Amino acid sequence: MQLIVTKIEEYIKSKYKIYINDEFAFVLYKGELRRYAVELGVIFTEELQHEIVEVVLTKRAKLRAMHLLEKIDRTEADIRRKLRENLYPEVVINVAVEYVKQYHYIDDERYAKNYIHCKEMAMSQHEIGRKLLEKGVSKDIISKQLDLVEDRDVELIGKLIQKRCKQVEDLSYLEKNKLYAFLYRKGFALDNIDKAFRSISLDIT
């Protein structure tokens, strides 16, 4: 079946959506439409496909991915999401992502490690893990990186306890239960909460 340009729709200033056989294919700049003679009814040959998809769009997607990583570190999922928002074809996105991964511009293990280091004294491991999942980091990478800082939760819990009460030994049964509930809602494991209370009690005695 022949591939034919069936619709050209202005997207935003100087950018146009190109439809092939009535399905959206990609976005081209106005100058590129002229350069490659893309107009209604044009047959989308293999040569034209190679030039536009594998050369023009791929180069542009690589540059876009690198630009997105200039100021902040991002996950692979985030880069893919941004490129999809820019209407790049999936085949082009795959090439661009592999390109930046090849040079370690994106590295989800590094991202998870840095995120944990930044948040470990402000959030529970459970919260950190949930946030990383939302950012598209795999469960295996999250588990591996959190295992490396397993004992940090106890230290953080201890700081939160001491921040909320001056004398732990003076807490009533009800006050202690409320503090347990607060820490549990923050995502801390009960075992780690117990360890933190015991540690503080030992320090006091």
Secondary structure, 3 states (H helix, E strand, C coil): CCCEEEEEEEEECCEEEEEECCEEEEEEEHHHHHHCCCCCCCECCHHHHHHHHHHHHHHHHHHHHHHHCCCCCCCHHHHHHHHHHCCCCHHHHHHHHHHHHHCCCCCHHHHHHHHHHHHCCCCCHHHHHHHHHHCCCCHHHHHHHHHCCCCHHHHHHHHHHHHHCCCHHHCCHHHHHHHHHHHHHCCCCHHHHHHHHHHHHHHHC
